[in-house]
Amino acid sequence: MASRGIWSRPEKLGALESTQAGLQVRVQRMEKELELLTADFRAWLDWGGGSSETIRLPPPLTPAHIIKLLGKVTLQRLDELRNMLPFESLERVQADIAAIQQMHEERTEPALRAVGCNTKMLLQKVKEMESAVERLTDEQKQLLTALALLEEQLGQTRLELQAARAVNKDMDSSMRAMESSVKSITDKEKALLPLVNKLLFGSSQDSTREPLTAQLVHQQELEALLAGLEKKIRSDDSLYPGLAMKAHSATVRVGIIKEVESIVEQALKLYSADRVGLVDYALESAGGTVIHTRCTETLETKTIHSLFGIPLWYQSHSPRAVIQPEVHPGNCWPFKGSQGFVVIELAVWIRPTAFTLEHIPKSISPHGSIRSAPQDFSVYGLDDENQAEGVLLGQYTYNEEGDSIQTFEVQNKDAAAFKLIELRVNNNWGHPEYTCLYRFRVHGDPVI
């Protein structure tokens, strides 16, 4: 390139650069001299050296005027330099510049393309890595969630296992207690059998006491005695002729009737130990339903059903026990406190005539008392289950010392027919924690 035209004259380029520098220095010097001259002239005017109206000065040079003057000088100098340089040198310079640009483009374009391809591949790999990281993050989150659930289930399983072990221990202790009780009962039975045998059939050692079998009357002997009594009564008829005989017969008839009534009353008492002989329209199997207990809170008690000492399920008692026929210790509806409510929908519309409240007797109570039994209670007839205050049908008291099944007649004889009956227990017989309601019956005349 040093053999070409313009690069063979370095002295001309140095002259051009030195000329431009000299022009700039001269312009800066002129600007300073003009500023000094302007300052001196203004100071002379301030001192009163002459009238400003008679002397008209040209306006001061602004940067725009200076740039304009410099542009003119530069253009003139460039024209002179162009005239000094040959035309072929300019074309060669432009051709060299174009060749250098083309060579640069040819060299850099493949490299740029390769860089672009590599950049695209790197971006794609980065995106793939980001998606893989996101998938890993989601899988980690799912694994952490599953791990937390497994830990929670493991904790619950440990608690259930501890409870099962505790229940198993309780069952083992209960089984041991039951085995000891059965053994003691068996021993008592073995000791009781000789006494019963001795009572029934007597003893060869004790001849003074007559055995119980000897004191029993056989059917044939009883028939013979009744036949003799009948003969005696007939033989006595001749002793009471006329009105006396009729009076004697009436007396005998009254005595027989009283005897029969006493026998029937005993039979009814024996029958009432299980049933009352009245239709129960609140019975669940007959169509009765417990629909409301208002604000009464059930006492949570659970009965364990197990197999080989392993608990299978827990059975809790609900208000439905009030209208079910099974009455045995513990099979009741226990509610907290001494006050409770239960609303029963009867099987049919009836005009109530009586109510029956049943509780277990003291003789079969595990504690030997029935302090949890209701004491004072009221019965209401409702037109709607959400009715706050119904028609009072009666207020009653369950006798702790009376029969286990106690029937009470309706006190409000003018009451209409109802299908909803509300039982309100006001207090119990002294239990501080809960009240047990075993069975409640509703009797009456059905309305067609």
C-alpha positions as a printed Julia matrix, in Angstrom:
448×3 Matrix{Float64}:
    0.0     0.0     0.0
    3.0     2.29    0.43
    3.56    2.12   -3.35
    0.15    3.74   -4.07
   -0.41    7.45   -4.89
   -1.54    9.34   -1.81
    0.46    7.32    0.7
    3.63    8.25   -1.26
    3.17   11.91   -0.17
    3.1    11.98    3.63
    4.45   15.5     3.66
    1.17   16.87    2.16
   -0.96   15.29    4.88
    1.33   16.69    7.56
    1.05   20.11    5.97
   -2.76   19.85    5.98
   -2.86   18.91    9.68
   -0.4    21.71   10.63
   -2.48   24.25    8.63
   -5.69   23.26   10.47
   -3.93   23.54   13.85
   -2.52   26.94   12.95
   -5.97   28.17   11.9
   -7.47   27.08   15.2
   -4.73   28.87   17.15
   -5.14   32.06   15.09
   -8.95   32.01   15.54
   -8.62   31.57   19.32
   -6.11   34.44   19.42
   -8.45   36.7    17.41
  -11.34   35.88   19.77
   -9.25   36.88   22.8
   -8.09   40.13   21.13
  -11.69   41.0    20.2
  -12.84   40.36   23.75
  -10.07   42.6    25.13
  -10.84   45.34   22.62
  -14.57   45.16   23.43
  -13.86   45.36   27.16
  -11.56   48.38   26.73
  -14.06   50.19   24.55
  -16.91   49.61   27.03
  -14.72   50.81   29.87
  -13.88   53.98   27.86
  -17.62   54.59   27.34
  -18.26   54.19   31.05
  -15.63   56.78   31.86
  -17.29   59.28   29.5
  -14.69   59.27   26.82
  -17.18   59.94   24.03
  -20.73   59.71   22.96
  -21.98   56.25   22.08
  -24.4    57.74   19.57
  -21.72   59.1    17.2
  -19.65   55.89   17.09
  -21.27   52.76   15.71
  -19.36   49.55   16.36
  -20.02   46.29   14.67
  -21.8    43.66   16.82
  -19.56   41.25   18.73
  -18.72   37.89   17.08
  -20.83   35.03   18.33
  -19.79   31.31   18.26
  -22.12   30.85   15.29
  -20.29   33.58   13.3
  -16.94   32.11   14.27
  -18.01   28.58   13.17
  -19.31   30.03    9.9
  -15.98   31.81    9.23
  -14.02   28.67   10.11
  -16.22   26.63    7.76
  -15.52   28.98    4.88
  -11.77   28.93    5.57
  -11.8    25.11    5.83
  -13.73   24.72    2.56
  -11.33   27.02    0.8
   -8.36   25.06    2.14
   -9.94   21.74    1.16
  -10.52   23.01   -2.36
   -6.88   24.02   -2.57
   -5.8    20.56   -1.33
   -8.08   18.8    -3.81
   -6.63   20.82   -6.57
   -3.18   19.86   -5.36
   -3.98   16.08   -5.17
   -4.5    14.03   -8.34
   -7.96   12.51   -9.1
   -6.61    8.99   -9.52
   -5.3     8.94   -5.96
   -8.84    9.61   -4.55
  -10.35    6.77   -6.58
   -7.57    4.43   -5.47
   -8.15    5.36   -1.85
  -11.91    4.72   -2.21
  -11.22    1.4    -3.99
   -8.8     0.35   -1.24
  -11.36    1.24    1.41
  -14.04   -0.79   -0.43
  -11.67   -3.76   -0.82
  -10.77   -3.63    2.86
  -14.45   -3.51    3.81
  -15.28   -6.48    1.51
  -12.32   -8.47    2.85
  -13.4    -7.69    6.41
  -16.98   -8.72    5.64
  -15.82  -11.97    3.96
  -13.67  -12.83    6.93
  -16.14  -11.84    9.68
  -19.4   -13.12    8.09
  -18.67  -16.9     8.55
  -17.41  -16.21   12.02
  -20.56  -14.25   12.8
  -22.7   -17.04   11.37
  -20.89  -19.62   13.43
  -21.22  -17.42   16.49
  -24.96  -17.02   15.75
  -25.43  -20.81   15.39
  -23.49  -21.43   18.57
  -25.54  -18.76   20.33
  -28.81  -20.37   19.17
  -27.63  -23.78   20.32
  -26.54  -22.37   23.65
  -29.91  -20.61   24.09
  -31.74  -23.84   23.25
  -29.62  -25.77   25.74
  -30.24  -23.09   28.35
  -34.01  -23.36   27.74
  -33.86  -27.15   27.98
  -31.9   -26.88   31.21
  -34.41  -24.36   32.6
  -37.35  -26.66   31.74
  -35.49  -29.62   33.27
  -34.84  -27.58   36.41
  -38.53  -26.59   36.56
  -39.58  -30.22   36.18
  -37.17  -31.23   38.89
  -38.52  -28.47   41.12
  -42.13  -29.62   40.58
  -41.17  -33.23   41.24
  -39.31  -32.16   44.38
  -42.38  -30.25   45.55
  -44.61  -33.27   44.9
  -42.14  -35.53   46.69
  -42.0   -33.16   49.66
  -45.81  -33.0    49.79
  -46.08  -36.78   49.61
  -43.4   -37.09   52.3
  -45.31  -34.7    54.58
  -48.51  -36.71   54.07
  -46.68  -39.94   54.81
  -45.21  -38.44   57.98
  -48.67  -37.28   59.08
  -50.18  -40.71   58.37
  -47.29  -42.34   60.21
  -47.95  -40.12   63.22
  -51.65  -41.01   63.18
  -50.8   -44.69   62.82
  -48.46  -44.46   65.81
  -51.19  -42.8    67.88
  -53.72  -45.44   66.83
  -51.19  -48.18   67.64
  -50.62  -46.68   71.08
  -54.37  -46.46   71.65
  -54.78  -50.06   70.45
  -52.04  -51.19   72.83
  -53.69  -49.34   75.71
  -57.08  -50.85   74.81
  -55.47  -54.28   74.55
  -53.99  -53.87   78.01
  -57.37  -52.79   79.37
  -59.01  -55.75   77.66
  -56.43  -58.1    79.13
  -57.03  -56.73   82.61
  -60.81  -56.94   82.06
  -60.48  -60.52   80.85
  -58.44  -61.41   83.92
  -61.04  -59.77   86.14
  -63.84  -61.62   84.34
  -61.96  -64.92   84.63
  -61.53  -64.36   88.36
  -65.23  -63.42   88.67
  -66.3   -66.52   86.72
  -64.04  -68.67   88.85
  -65.49  -67.2    92.05
  -69.05  -67.69   90.72
  -68.23  -71.29   89.78
  -66.86  -71.91   93.27
  -70.01  -70.38   94.77
  -72.17  -72.57   92.54
  -70.25  -75.66   93.62
  -70.77  -74.67   97.22
  -74.46  -73.86   96.58
  -75.38  -77.15   94.9
  -75.13  -79.27   98.08
  -77.24  -76.7    99.93
  -79.94  -76.77   97.24
  -79.88  -80.55   97.16
  -80.15  -80.63  100.93
  -83.04  -78.12  100.84
  -85.0   -80.02   98.21
  -84.37  -83.61   99.17
  -83.29  -83.35  102.81
  -80.31  -84.86  104.56
  -79.82  -88.23  106.11
  -78.0   -86.64  109.04
  -80.71  -84.04  109.81
  -84.01  -85.88  110.24
  -85.75  -83.07  112.14
  -86.29  -80.83  109.06
  -88.67  -82.04  106.38
  -87.39  -81.67  102.79
  -88.99  -79.08  100.49
  -90.17  -81.72   97.99
  -92.17  -83.33  100.73
  -93.92  -80.01  101.41
  -95.05  -79.55   97.8
  -98.61  -80.53   96.85
  -99.03  -82.78   93.83
 -101.76  -82.17   91.27
 -103.71  -85.3    92.26
 -103.74  -84.33   95.92
 -104.89  -80.79   95.01
 -107.75  -82.18   92.9
 -108.76  -84.44   95.76
 -108.78  -81.51   98.19
 -110.88  -79.39   95.82
 -113.37  -82.24   95.38
 -113.66  -82.6    99.16
 -114.19  -78.83   99.5
 -116.94  -78.94   96.87
 -118.7   -81.82   98.7
 -118.45  -79.89  101.93
 -119.99  -76.77  100.36
 -122.82  -78.81   98.88
 -123.43  -80.57  102.16
 -123.6   -77.2   103.9
 -126.36  -76.02  101.51
 -128.97  -77.87  103.57
 -127.97  -75.85  106.63
 -128.85  -72.49  104.95
 -132.37  -72.73  103.41
 -133.98  -69.79  101.57
 -132.45  -66.31  101.84
 -129.72  -67.46  104.19
 -128.51  -69.89  101.6
 -128.42  -67.14   98.93
 -126.47  -64.82  101.21
 -124.0   -67.57  101.99
 -123.59  -68.31   98.26
 -123.01  -64.61   97.51
 -120.38  -64.44  100.25
 -118.61  -67.45   98.84
 -118.8   -65.98   95.33
 -117.3   -62.66   96.5
 -114.46  -64.5    98.17
 -113.77  -66.48   95.03
 -113.83  -63.29   92.92
 -111.34  -61.59   95.25
 -109.09  -64.62   95.06
 -109.23  -64.57   91.26
 -108.57  -60.81   91.15
 -105.48  -61.22   93.31
 -104.21  -63.96   91.0
 -104.86  -61.8    87.92
 -103.17  -58.81   89.54
 -100.08  -60.86   90.26
 -100.06  -62.08   86.66
 -100.37  -58.48   85.38
  -97.49  -57.37   87.59
  -95.41  -60.19   86.2
  -96.39  -59.1    82.66
  -95.67  -55.41   83.29
  -92.1   -56.27   84.3
  -91.42  -56.5    80.53
  -94.27  -54.63   78.81
  -97.12  -52.28   79.71
  -99.76  -53.76   77.45
 -100.29  -50.46   75.58
  -99.43  -49.5    72.01
  -96.23  -47.43   71.78
  -96.62  -44.95   68.91
  -93.08  -43.61   69.45
  -91.42  -46.99   68.82
  -88.83  -46.7    66.05
  -89.62  -50.05   64.47
  -93.29  -48.98   64.25
  -92.48  -45.71   62.45
  -91.39  -43.31   65.21
  -88.41  -41.01   64.63
  -86.2   -38.74   66.75
  -85.99  -35.5    64.74
  -84.51  -33.01   67.2
  -82.64  -32.71   70.49
  -82.48  -28.88   70.47
  -79.43  -27.72   72.46
  -78.87  -30.99   74.34
  -75.29  -32.23   74.12
  -74.77  -35.97   73.92
  -72.18  -37.47   76.27
  -69.53  -39.13   74.1
  -69.28  -42.73   75.29
  -68.01  -45.48   72.99
  -68.56  -49.22   73.25
  -65.63  -51.28   71.98
  -66.29  -54.27   69.72
  -63.21  -56.42   69.48
  -62.07  -59.79   68.21
  -59.29  -61.7    69.99
  -58.47  -58.56   71.96
  -58.18  -56.39   68.84
  -60.71  -53.49   68.63
  -62.68  -53.63   65.4
  -65.05  -50.65   65.76
  -66.54  -48.3    68.32
  -70.29  -47.99   68.81
  -71.6   -44.73   70.28
  -75.07  -44.18   71.72
  -77.48  -41.77   70.05
  -80.91  -40.35   70.97
  -82.5   -43.16   68.91
  -82.03  -45.45   71.94
  -84.96  -43.63   73.58
  -87.47  -45.18   71.13
  -85.89  -48.62   70.81
  -87.09  -51.67   72.8
  -83.71  -52.99   73.99
  -83.34  -51.9    77.62
  -80.31  -53.17   79.48
  -77.57  -51.45   81.52
  -75.66  -48.95   79.42
  -77.97  -49.07   76.37
  -79.39  -45.58   76.8
  -79.05  -42.01   75.52
  -76.64  -40.21   77.89
  -76.59  -36.42   77.73
  -74.47  -33.94   79.66
  -75.94  -32.28   82.72
  -79.37  -32.8    84.24
  -81.54  -31.05   81.62
  -82.29  -32.36   78.15
  -84.78  -32.2    75.27
  -85.89  -34.69   72.65
  -88.55  -34.21   69.94
  -90.17  -37.4    68.6
  -92.28  -37.75   65.48
  -94.91  -40.44   66.15
  -95.9   -43.13   63.69
  -99.44  -41.69   63.29
 -101.52  -38.79   64.55
 -102.9   -39.64   68.01
 -104.73  -38.03   70.87
 -102.29  -38.75   73.74
 -103.69  -40.55   76.78
 -100.57  -41.68   78.69
  -96.77  -41.7    78.72
  -94.37  -44.35   80.01
  -90.84  -43.69   81.21
  -88.56  -46.7    81.69
  -85.23  -46.99   83.49
  -83.2   -49.96   84.63
  -83.97  -51.12   88.19
  -81.47  -50.73   90.98
  -81.09  -54.49   91.22
  -79.27  -54.69   87.85
  -77.52  -51.31   87.99
  -73.69  -51.68   88.0
  -73.45  -49.02   90.72
  -76.41  -50.2    92.79
  -78.2   -46.85   92.29
  -80.03  -44.95   89.56
  -78.9   -41.39   90.29
  -78.67  -40.76   86.54
  -82.4   -41.47   86.07
  -84.71  -38.51   85.23
  -86.64  -37.1    88.17
  -88.96  -34.26   87.06
  -90.0   -34.1    83.41
  -92.63  -32.46   81.22
  -94.31  -33.53   77.98
  -95.49  -31.12   75.26
  -97.43  -31.51   72.02
  -96.0   -29.64   69.02
  -97.51  -28.54   65.7
  -94.06  -27.98   64.16
  -90.56  -29.2    65.07
  -89.26  -25.59   65.27
  -92.05  -24.51   67.64
  -90.45  -23.02   70.74
  -93.31  -23.68   73.2
  -95.93  -26.32   72.55
  -99.07  -27.42   74.39
  -98.3   -28.72   77.89
  -99.72  -32.22   78.28
  -98.44  -32.9    81.79
  -95.7   -32.54   84.41
  -94.53  -35.7    86.16
  -91.96  -37.17   88.55
  -90.26  -40.51   88.05
  -90.16  -42.37   91.39
  -86.68  -43.64   92.15
  -88.03  -46.27   94.56
  -90.89  -47.37   92.32
  -91.1   -49.83   89.46
  -88.63  -49.52   86.6
  -91.51  -48.92   84.16
  -93.83  -46.09   85.27
  -96.88  -44.92   83.28
  -98.41  -41.44   83.68
 -101.8   -40.31   82.4
 -102.22  -37.13   80.37
 -103.13  -34.23   82.66
 -104.44  -31.94   79.89
 -107.62  -33.8    78.92
 -108.65  -31.11   76.39
 -105.54  -31.44   74.28
 -105.92  -31.98   70.54
 -104.25  -34.63   68.39
 -100.51  -34.41   67.74
  -97.82  -36.18   65.75
  -94.86  -34.39   67.38
  -94.17  -34.93   71.08
  -91.43  -33.17   73.05
  -89.96  -34.64   76.25
  -88.2   -32.18   78.56
  -86.11  -33.57   81.43
  -85.8   -30.91   84.14
  -83.42  -32.71   86.56
  -82.17  -36.13   87.64
  -81.76  -38.01   90.89
  -78.4   -36.47   91.81
  -75.82  -37.43   89.21
  -73.59  -34.34   88.73
  -72.25  -35.13   85.23
  -74.9   -36.75   83.03
  -78.44  -38.14   82.76
  -79.41  -41.47   81.16
  -82.68  -41.76   79.25
  -83.46  -45.4    78.47
  -86.94  -45.53   76.91
  -89.92  -43.22   76.5
  -93.3   -44.51   75.29
  -96.27  -42.52   74.0
  -99.78  -44.03   74.22
 -103.06  -42.73   72.88
 -105.99  -43.07   70.49
 -105.17  -42.84   66.78
 -107.0   -40.14   64.81
 -108.33  -41.17   61.39
